[in-house]
Amino acid sequence: RLIQKTFEVCLPMMVPGAKANDIDAAGREIMMKNSFGLSMAARLAYSTGSTSTQPAGHAGWGDADFSLVGHNHGELKAGMVFHFIPWFQKYNEPSGPIGLSDTV
């Protein structure tokens, strides 16, 4: 439910002029209300199709040019496309990621 709530709150925020860190903060506030002790790993979303670090022109897990993350105070621009991926990382056994993603 928390992941779904993150989609419901954050997707409407993803408009030109919105600040990446504000969207990330809203998502983290929701996600960290979990009662299972799960952590929210990394970023809430990363850009696709606009990376300069991959010659093929696609972003991988760690090389996006623009991420929705707390230290990025940049503004979203029209036409930006993101892999929106709110997810938890479960470290105790059984371990692994728990999440949902979409292209936005």
C-alpha positions in Angstrom: 0.0 0.0 0.0 2.8 2.4 0.7 4.3 1.9 -2.7 0.9 2.5 -4.3 0.5 5.6 -2.2 3.9 6.8 -3.3 2.7 6.6 -6.9 -0.5 8.4 -6.1 1.3 11.3 -4.4 4.5 11.6 -6.4 3.4 11.2 -10.0 1.2 14.3 -10.0 4.2 16.2 -8.6 6.3 15.3 -11.7 5.6 18.4 -13.7 8.0 21.0 -15.3 9.5 23.2 -12.7 9.1 20.7 -9.8 12.3 20.1 -7.8 13.7 16.6 -7.8 14.5 16.7 -4.1 10.9 17.7 -3.2 9.5 14.7 -5.1 12.0 12.4 -3.5 11.2 13.8 0.0 7.5 13.2 -0.5 8.1 9.6 -1.6 10.5 8.9 1.3 8.1 10.3 3.8 5.4 7.8 2.7 7.7 4.8 2.2 9.5 5.1 5.6 6.1 4.8 7.4 6.5 1.0 6.9 6.3 -1.0 10.1 8.6 -3.8 8.8 12.0 -2.0 9.3 12.6 -1.8 5.6 14.8 0.8 4.1 14.2 2.8 0.9 17.3 2.3 -1.1 18.8 4.8 -3.5 16.6 7.2 -5.5 12.9 7.4 -6.3 13.5 7.7 -10.1 16.1 8.2 -12.7 16.1 9.6 -16.2 16.0 7.5 -19.3 17.1 8.2 -22.8 19.2 11.2 -21.8 22.4 9.9 -20.3 25.8 10.9 -21.5 27.7 8.2 -19.7 26.5 5.4 -21.9 27.4 5.6 -25.6 24.3 3.6 -26.6 22.1 6.4 -25.1 20.4 4.5 -22.4 20.6 4.8 -18.6 21.6 1.8 -16.5 21.0 1.3 -12.8 23.7 3.8 -11.7 24.5 6.2 -14.5 21.5 8.4 -15.0 22.1 12.1 -15.7 19.1 13.2 -13.6 17.6 11.4 -10.6 14.8 12.1 -8.1 17.0 12.0 -5.1 17.5 14.2 -2.0 20.7 15.9 -3.1 19.4 16.9 -6.5 17.9 20.4 -6.4 17.4 20.5 -10.1 14.0 21.2 -11.7 12.1 18.8 -14.0 11.8 20.0 -17.6 9.1 19.2 -20.2 9.8 16.0 -22.1 11.9 14.4 -19.4 11.2 10.6 -19.0 11.9 8.7 -15.9 12.0 5.1 -14.6 10.0 5.7 -11.4 10.9 2.9 -9.0 9.9 3.3 -5.4 11.2 0.2 -3.7 12.3 -1.2 -0.4 15.4 -3.3 0.3 15.0 -6.1 2.7 18.3 -7.1 4.2 17.4 -9.9 6.6 16.5 -13.4 5.2 14.8 -13.9 3.0 16.4 -10.8 1.5 15.7 -8.8 -1.7 13.9 -5.9 -3.2 10.2 -5.2 -2.9 8.9 -2.6 -5.3 7.0 -1.5 -8.4 8.1 0.6 -11.3 6.8 2.4 -14.3 8.0 4.7 -17.1 6.8 8.3 -16.4 
